[in-house]
Amino acid sequence: MAGNRGRGRAAFTFNIEAVGFSRGDKLPDVVLKPPPLFPDTDFKAVPLRTGEDEEYMLALKQELRETVKRMPYFIEAPEEKQDNIERYSKRYMKVYKEEWIPVDPKSKMAKDAYRGSSLINSADVLKKIEELEKRGDGERSDEENEDKEGGKVKDEDGEDDSDNSEEEEYDEEEQEEENDYINSYFDNGDDFYADSDDNMDEATY
Amino acid sequence: MYSEAPGTMTQAEIKLCSLLLQEHFGEIVEKIGVHLIRTGSQPLRIIVRDTKTSLDQVKKALCVLIHHNLVIYRVHKRSVVEYEAQCSRVLRMLRYPRYIYTTKTLYSDTGELIVEELLLNGKMTMSAVVKKVADRLTETMEDGKTMDYAEVSNAFMRLADTHFVQRCPLVPAPGSSDPEPPPLAPTLVINERDMYLVPKLNLIGKGKRRRSSDEDAAGEPKAKKPKCPDDKEPIPDDGIYWQVNLERFHQHFCNQAIVSAVANRMDQIFKSLPVGYNISKQVLDQYLTLLADDPLEFIGKSGDSGGGMYVINLHKALASLATATLESVIQERFGSRCARIFRLVLQKKYLEQKQVEDFAMIPAKEAKDMLYKMLSENFISLQEIPKTPDHAPSRTFYLYTVNVLSAARMLLHRCYKSIANLIERRQFETKENKRLLEKSQRVEAIIASMQATGAEEVQLQEIEEMITAPERQQLETLKRNVNK
């Protein structure tokens, strides 16, 4: 912008009073570092609302936080621990979670697998319990027993409740892939994560 | 629906979505979900490639997300199915406790549990919901009492009638003369009329109590116990799924807010009326006129048919509420003088620096300071009005103004950021004190089991002392911080 630039540096291009300080005032220091992480505030924050409603919702929130962890939709990342060390916690603190597998009703394999898997799971669980019973009894406390039994019942109930629910919605979704994927997908609930990479070579784009 | 362009989600909102997904569904689902939120719609193979996750895991994660109405799919171009995340729907997860509690106030415990189950499970058939809720309610009842399915069904029907729950869109039934192969991904449709239609189910039964003492205490293999008879029955309403209608809840919240705002207002007016009035037609008229003339403009008079037609001006009402919130935030953060300036600019729409000082009767220096503080936090903005075509600053008007919409949006964004910060802080605190928390849990468990087996008082005390006093203090502080 061609303006008064050449003419004398004393004059500013705008009315300086409008900005906030008159001539000769000390200018504020140039700030060379980022603002503080927790700046001081002149005014304290208003306290949180408390009342019957809020207390109830708070309790609900905490409960929900715990509940969602136990739902079948919560997918734990597979742990890549070394299997040569037998861990105490692994033996006694297993939490039995319901397996939620959206079943493709059109695939016959899936139907067989689903019927098979509900029986397999409970049979597996029974076997494990028997094994553990035979091994060391002294260390186990009563609560571990109750945990397992409670979890087992939940497991059986959960299997039947949740596996029927997703049949219709996901059939088309599965069908869009080549059928190889579907076959290996439902073979065995336990090996869910193990054989995932075999077919990746075929997917070229 | 909630479709929006990927660029409109701010970093803070994406971070909050990530934290919510992680808490609700674990890390794998979180990874996929956040990836979709950031990048917009993508086909399956690209998701697998970009997130470096196995195909099976991506599939399972997508299933969970779609089941919970957080991701939608559609056929893009000709043979590619793309998945898109609904970021704002993810943020609604913050409101789950409020939805559940509201249902409790409207439809008591039965309704509350129905909505809770639907929220936790995304979509369910009515029979599944009824069974699960009946079981849960039975658990809380006295010994020998059970919850009847019919009562739960009734509650469900009431929720459907008032549109708080709705049917999920369905796969359209294929026509018998349809020669084409099925599409890659079905377009789910639902008829407006059918959305709240409750299927005629004959649900007979009562809730079951799950008692651990019923199990074989001797530890016999469970295979001997016969399977529950109703597990083998076919589901009568298979294929008809229900979900919570969040929009309806939002409507309810809006109405609630407006009603309570007007009630506050009415109290003020009421106090100025003489005591001893019975509510008669004339008084009602007076009230309505007062409300209509009220500067808040919640109610407007739209014609005189039937003695006067009054209408609730929703738009204005909500705008007023938003403005009131902004004013209150300014007051709490910057002080009442600042609030006065803010209200002034709001009222006069556009003001010059000098005018602000004059009208607010605040000295120039202070006024400038406050205006700039509010400007820097984006509550107030500057509007330039050039006097000359070359936009020279010395010959331009600079007017302060409040853009309510953008200020409100900024405030919302700040709230999301705060929530994300708080969640992170809570996780941090929990992790730091994990050891202490676990110890306390173990001690409690030991005490409980010992009490059950009738231990002596002395032993109990010994165990309690395992947690030393300062640790206990730490625990208390931690509990307080984490719970809030």
Chai-1 contact restraints between the chains, C-beta under 6 A:
chainA,res_idxA,chainB,res_idxB,connection_type,confidence,min_distance_angstrom,max_distance_angstrom,comment,restraint_id
A,T13,B,P393,contact,1.0,0.0,6.0,A-B,restraint_1
A,T13,B,S394,contact,1.0,0.0,6.0,A-B,restraint_2
A,F14,B,P393,contact,1.0,0.0,6.0,A-B,restraint_3
A,F14,B,S394,contact,1.0,0.0,6.0,A-B,restraint_4
A,N15,B,S394,contact,1.0,0.0,6.0,A-B,restraint_5
A,G20,B,K368,contact,1.0,0.0,6.0,A-B,restraint_6
A,V46,B,E332,contact,1.0,0.0,6.0,A-B,restraint_7
A,Y56,B,Y101,contact,1.0,0.0,6.0,A-B,restraint_8
A,M57,B,P97,contact,1.0,0.0,6.0,A-B,restraint_9
A,M57,B,Y101,contact,1.0,0.0,6.0,A-B,restraint_10
A,L60,B,P97,contact,1.0,0.0,6.0,A-B,restraint_11
A,L60,B,I100,contact,1.0,0.0,6.0,A-B,restraint_12
A,K61,B,P97,contact,1.0,0.0,6.0,A-B,restraint_13
A,V68,B,H24,contact,1.0,0.0,6.0,A-B,restraint_14
A,Y73,B,F25,contact,1.0,0.0,6.0,A-B,restraint_15
A,Y73,B,V64,contact,1.0,0.0,6.0,A-B,restraint_16
A,F74,B,F25,contact,1.0,0.0,6.0,A-B,restraint_17
A,F74,B,G26,contact,1.0,0.0,6.0,A-B,restraint_18
A,I75,B,G26,contact,1.0,0.0,6.0,A-B,restraint_19
A,I75,B,I28,contact,1.0,0.0,6.0,A-B,restraint_20
A,I75,B,V29,contact,1.0,0.0,6.0,A-B,restraint_21
A,E76,B,G26,contact,1.0,0.0,6.0,A-B,restraint_22
A,A77,B,E27,contact,1.0,0.0,6.0,A-B,restraint_23
A,A77,B,I28,contact,1.0,0.0,6.0,A-B,restraint_24
A,P102,B,C63,contact,1.0,0.0,6.0,A-B,restraint_25
A,L126,B,P221,contact,1.0,0.0,6.0,A-B,restraint_26
A,L126,B,K222,contact,1.0,0.0,6.0,A-B,restraint_27
A,D142,B,S449,contact,1.0,0.0,6.0,A-B,restraint_28
A,E146,B,S212,contact,1.0,0.0,6.0,A-B,restraint_29
A,E149,B,S212,contact,1.0,0.0,6.0,A-B,restraint_30
A,E149,B,E215,contact,1.0,0.0,6.0,A-B,restraint_31
A,G150,B,S212,contact,1.0,0.0,6.0,A-B,restraint_32
A,D160,B,D231,contact,1.0,0.0,6.0,A-B,restraint_33
A,E168,B,G239,contact,1.0,0.0,6.0,A-B,restraint_34
A,E172,B,A185,contact,1.0,0.0,6.0,A-B,restraint_35
A,E172,B,P186,contact,1.0,0.0,6.0,A-B,restraint_36
A,E176,B,V81,contact,1.0,0.0,6.0,A-B,restraint_37
A,E176,B,L184,contact,1.0,0.0,6.0,A-B,restraint_38
A,S196,B,S54,contact,1.0,0.0,6.0,A-B,restraint_39
A,S196,B,D56,contact,1.0,0.0,6.0,A-B,restraint_40
A,Y205,B,R45,contact,1.0,0.0,6.0,A-B,restraint_41
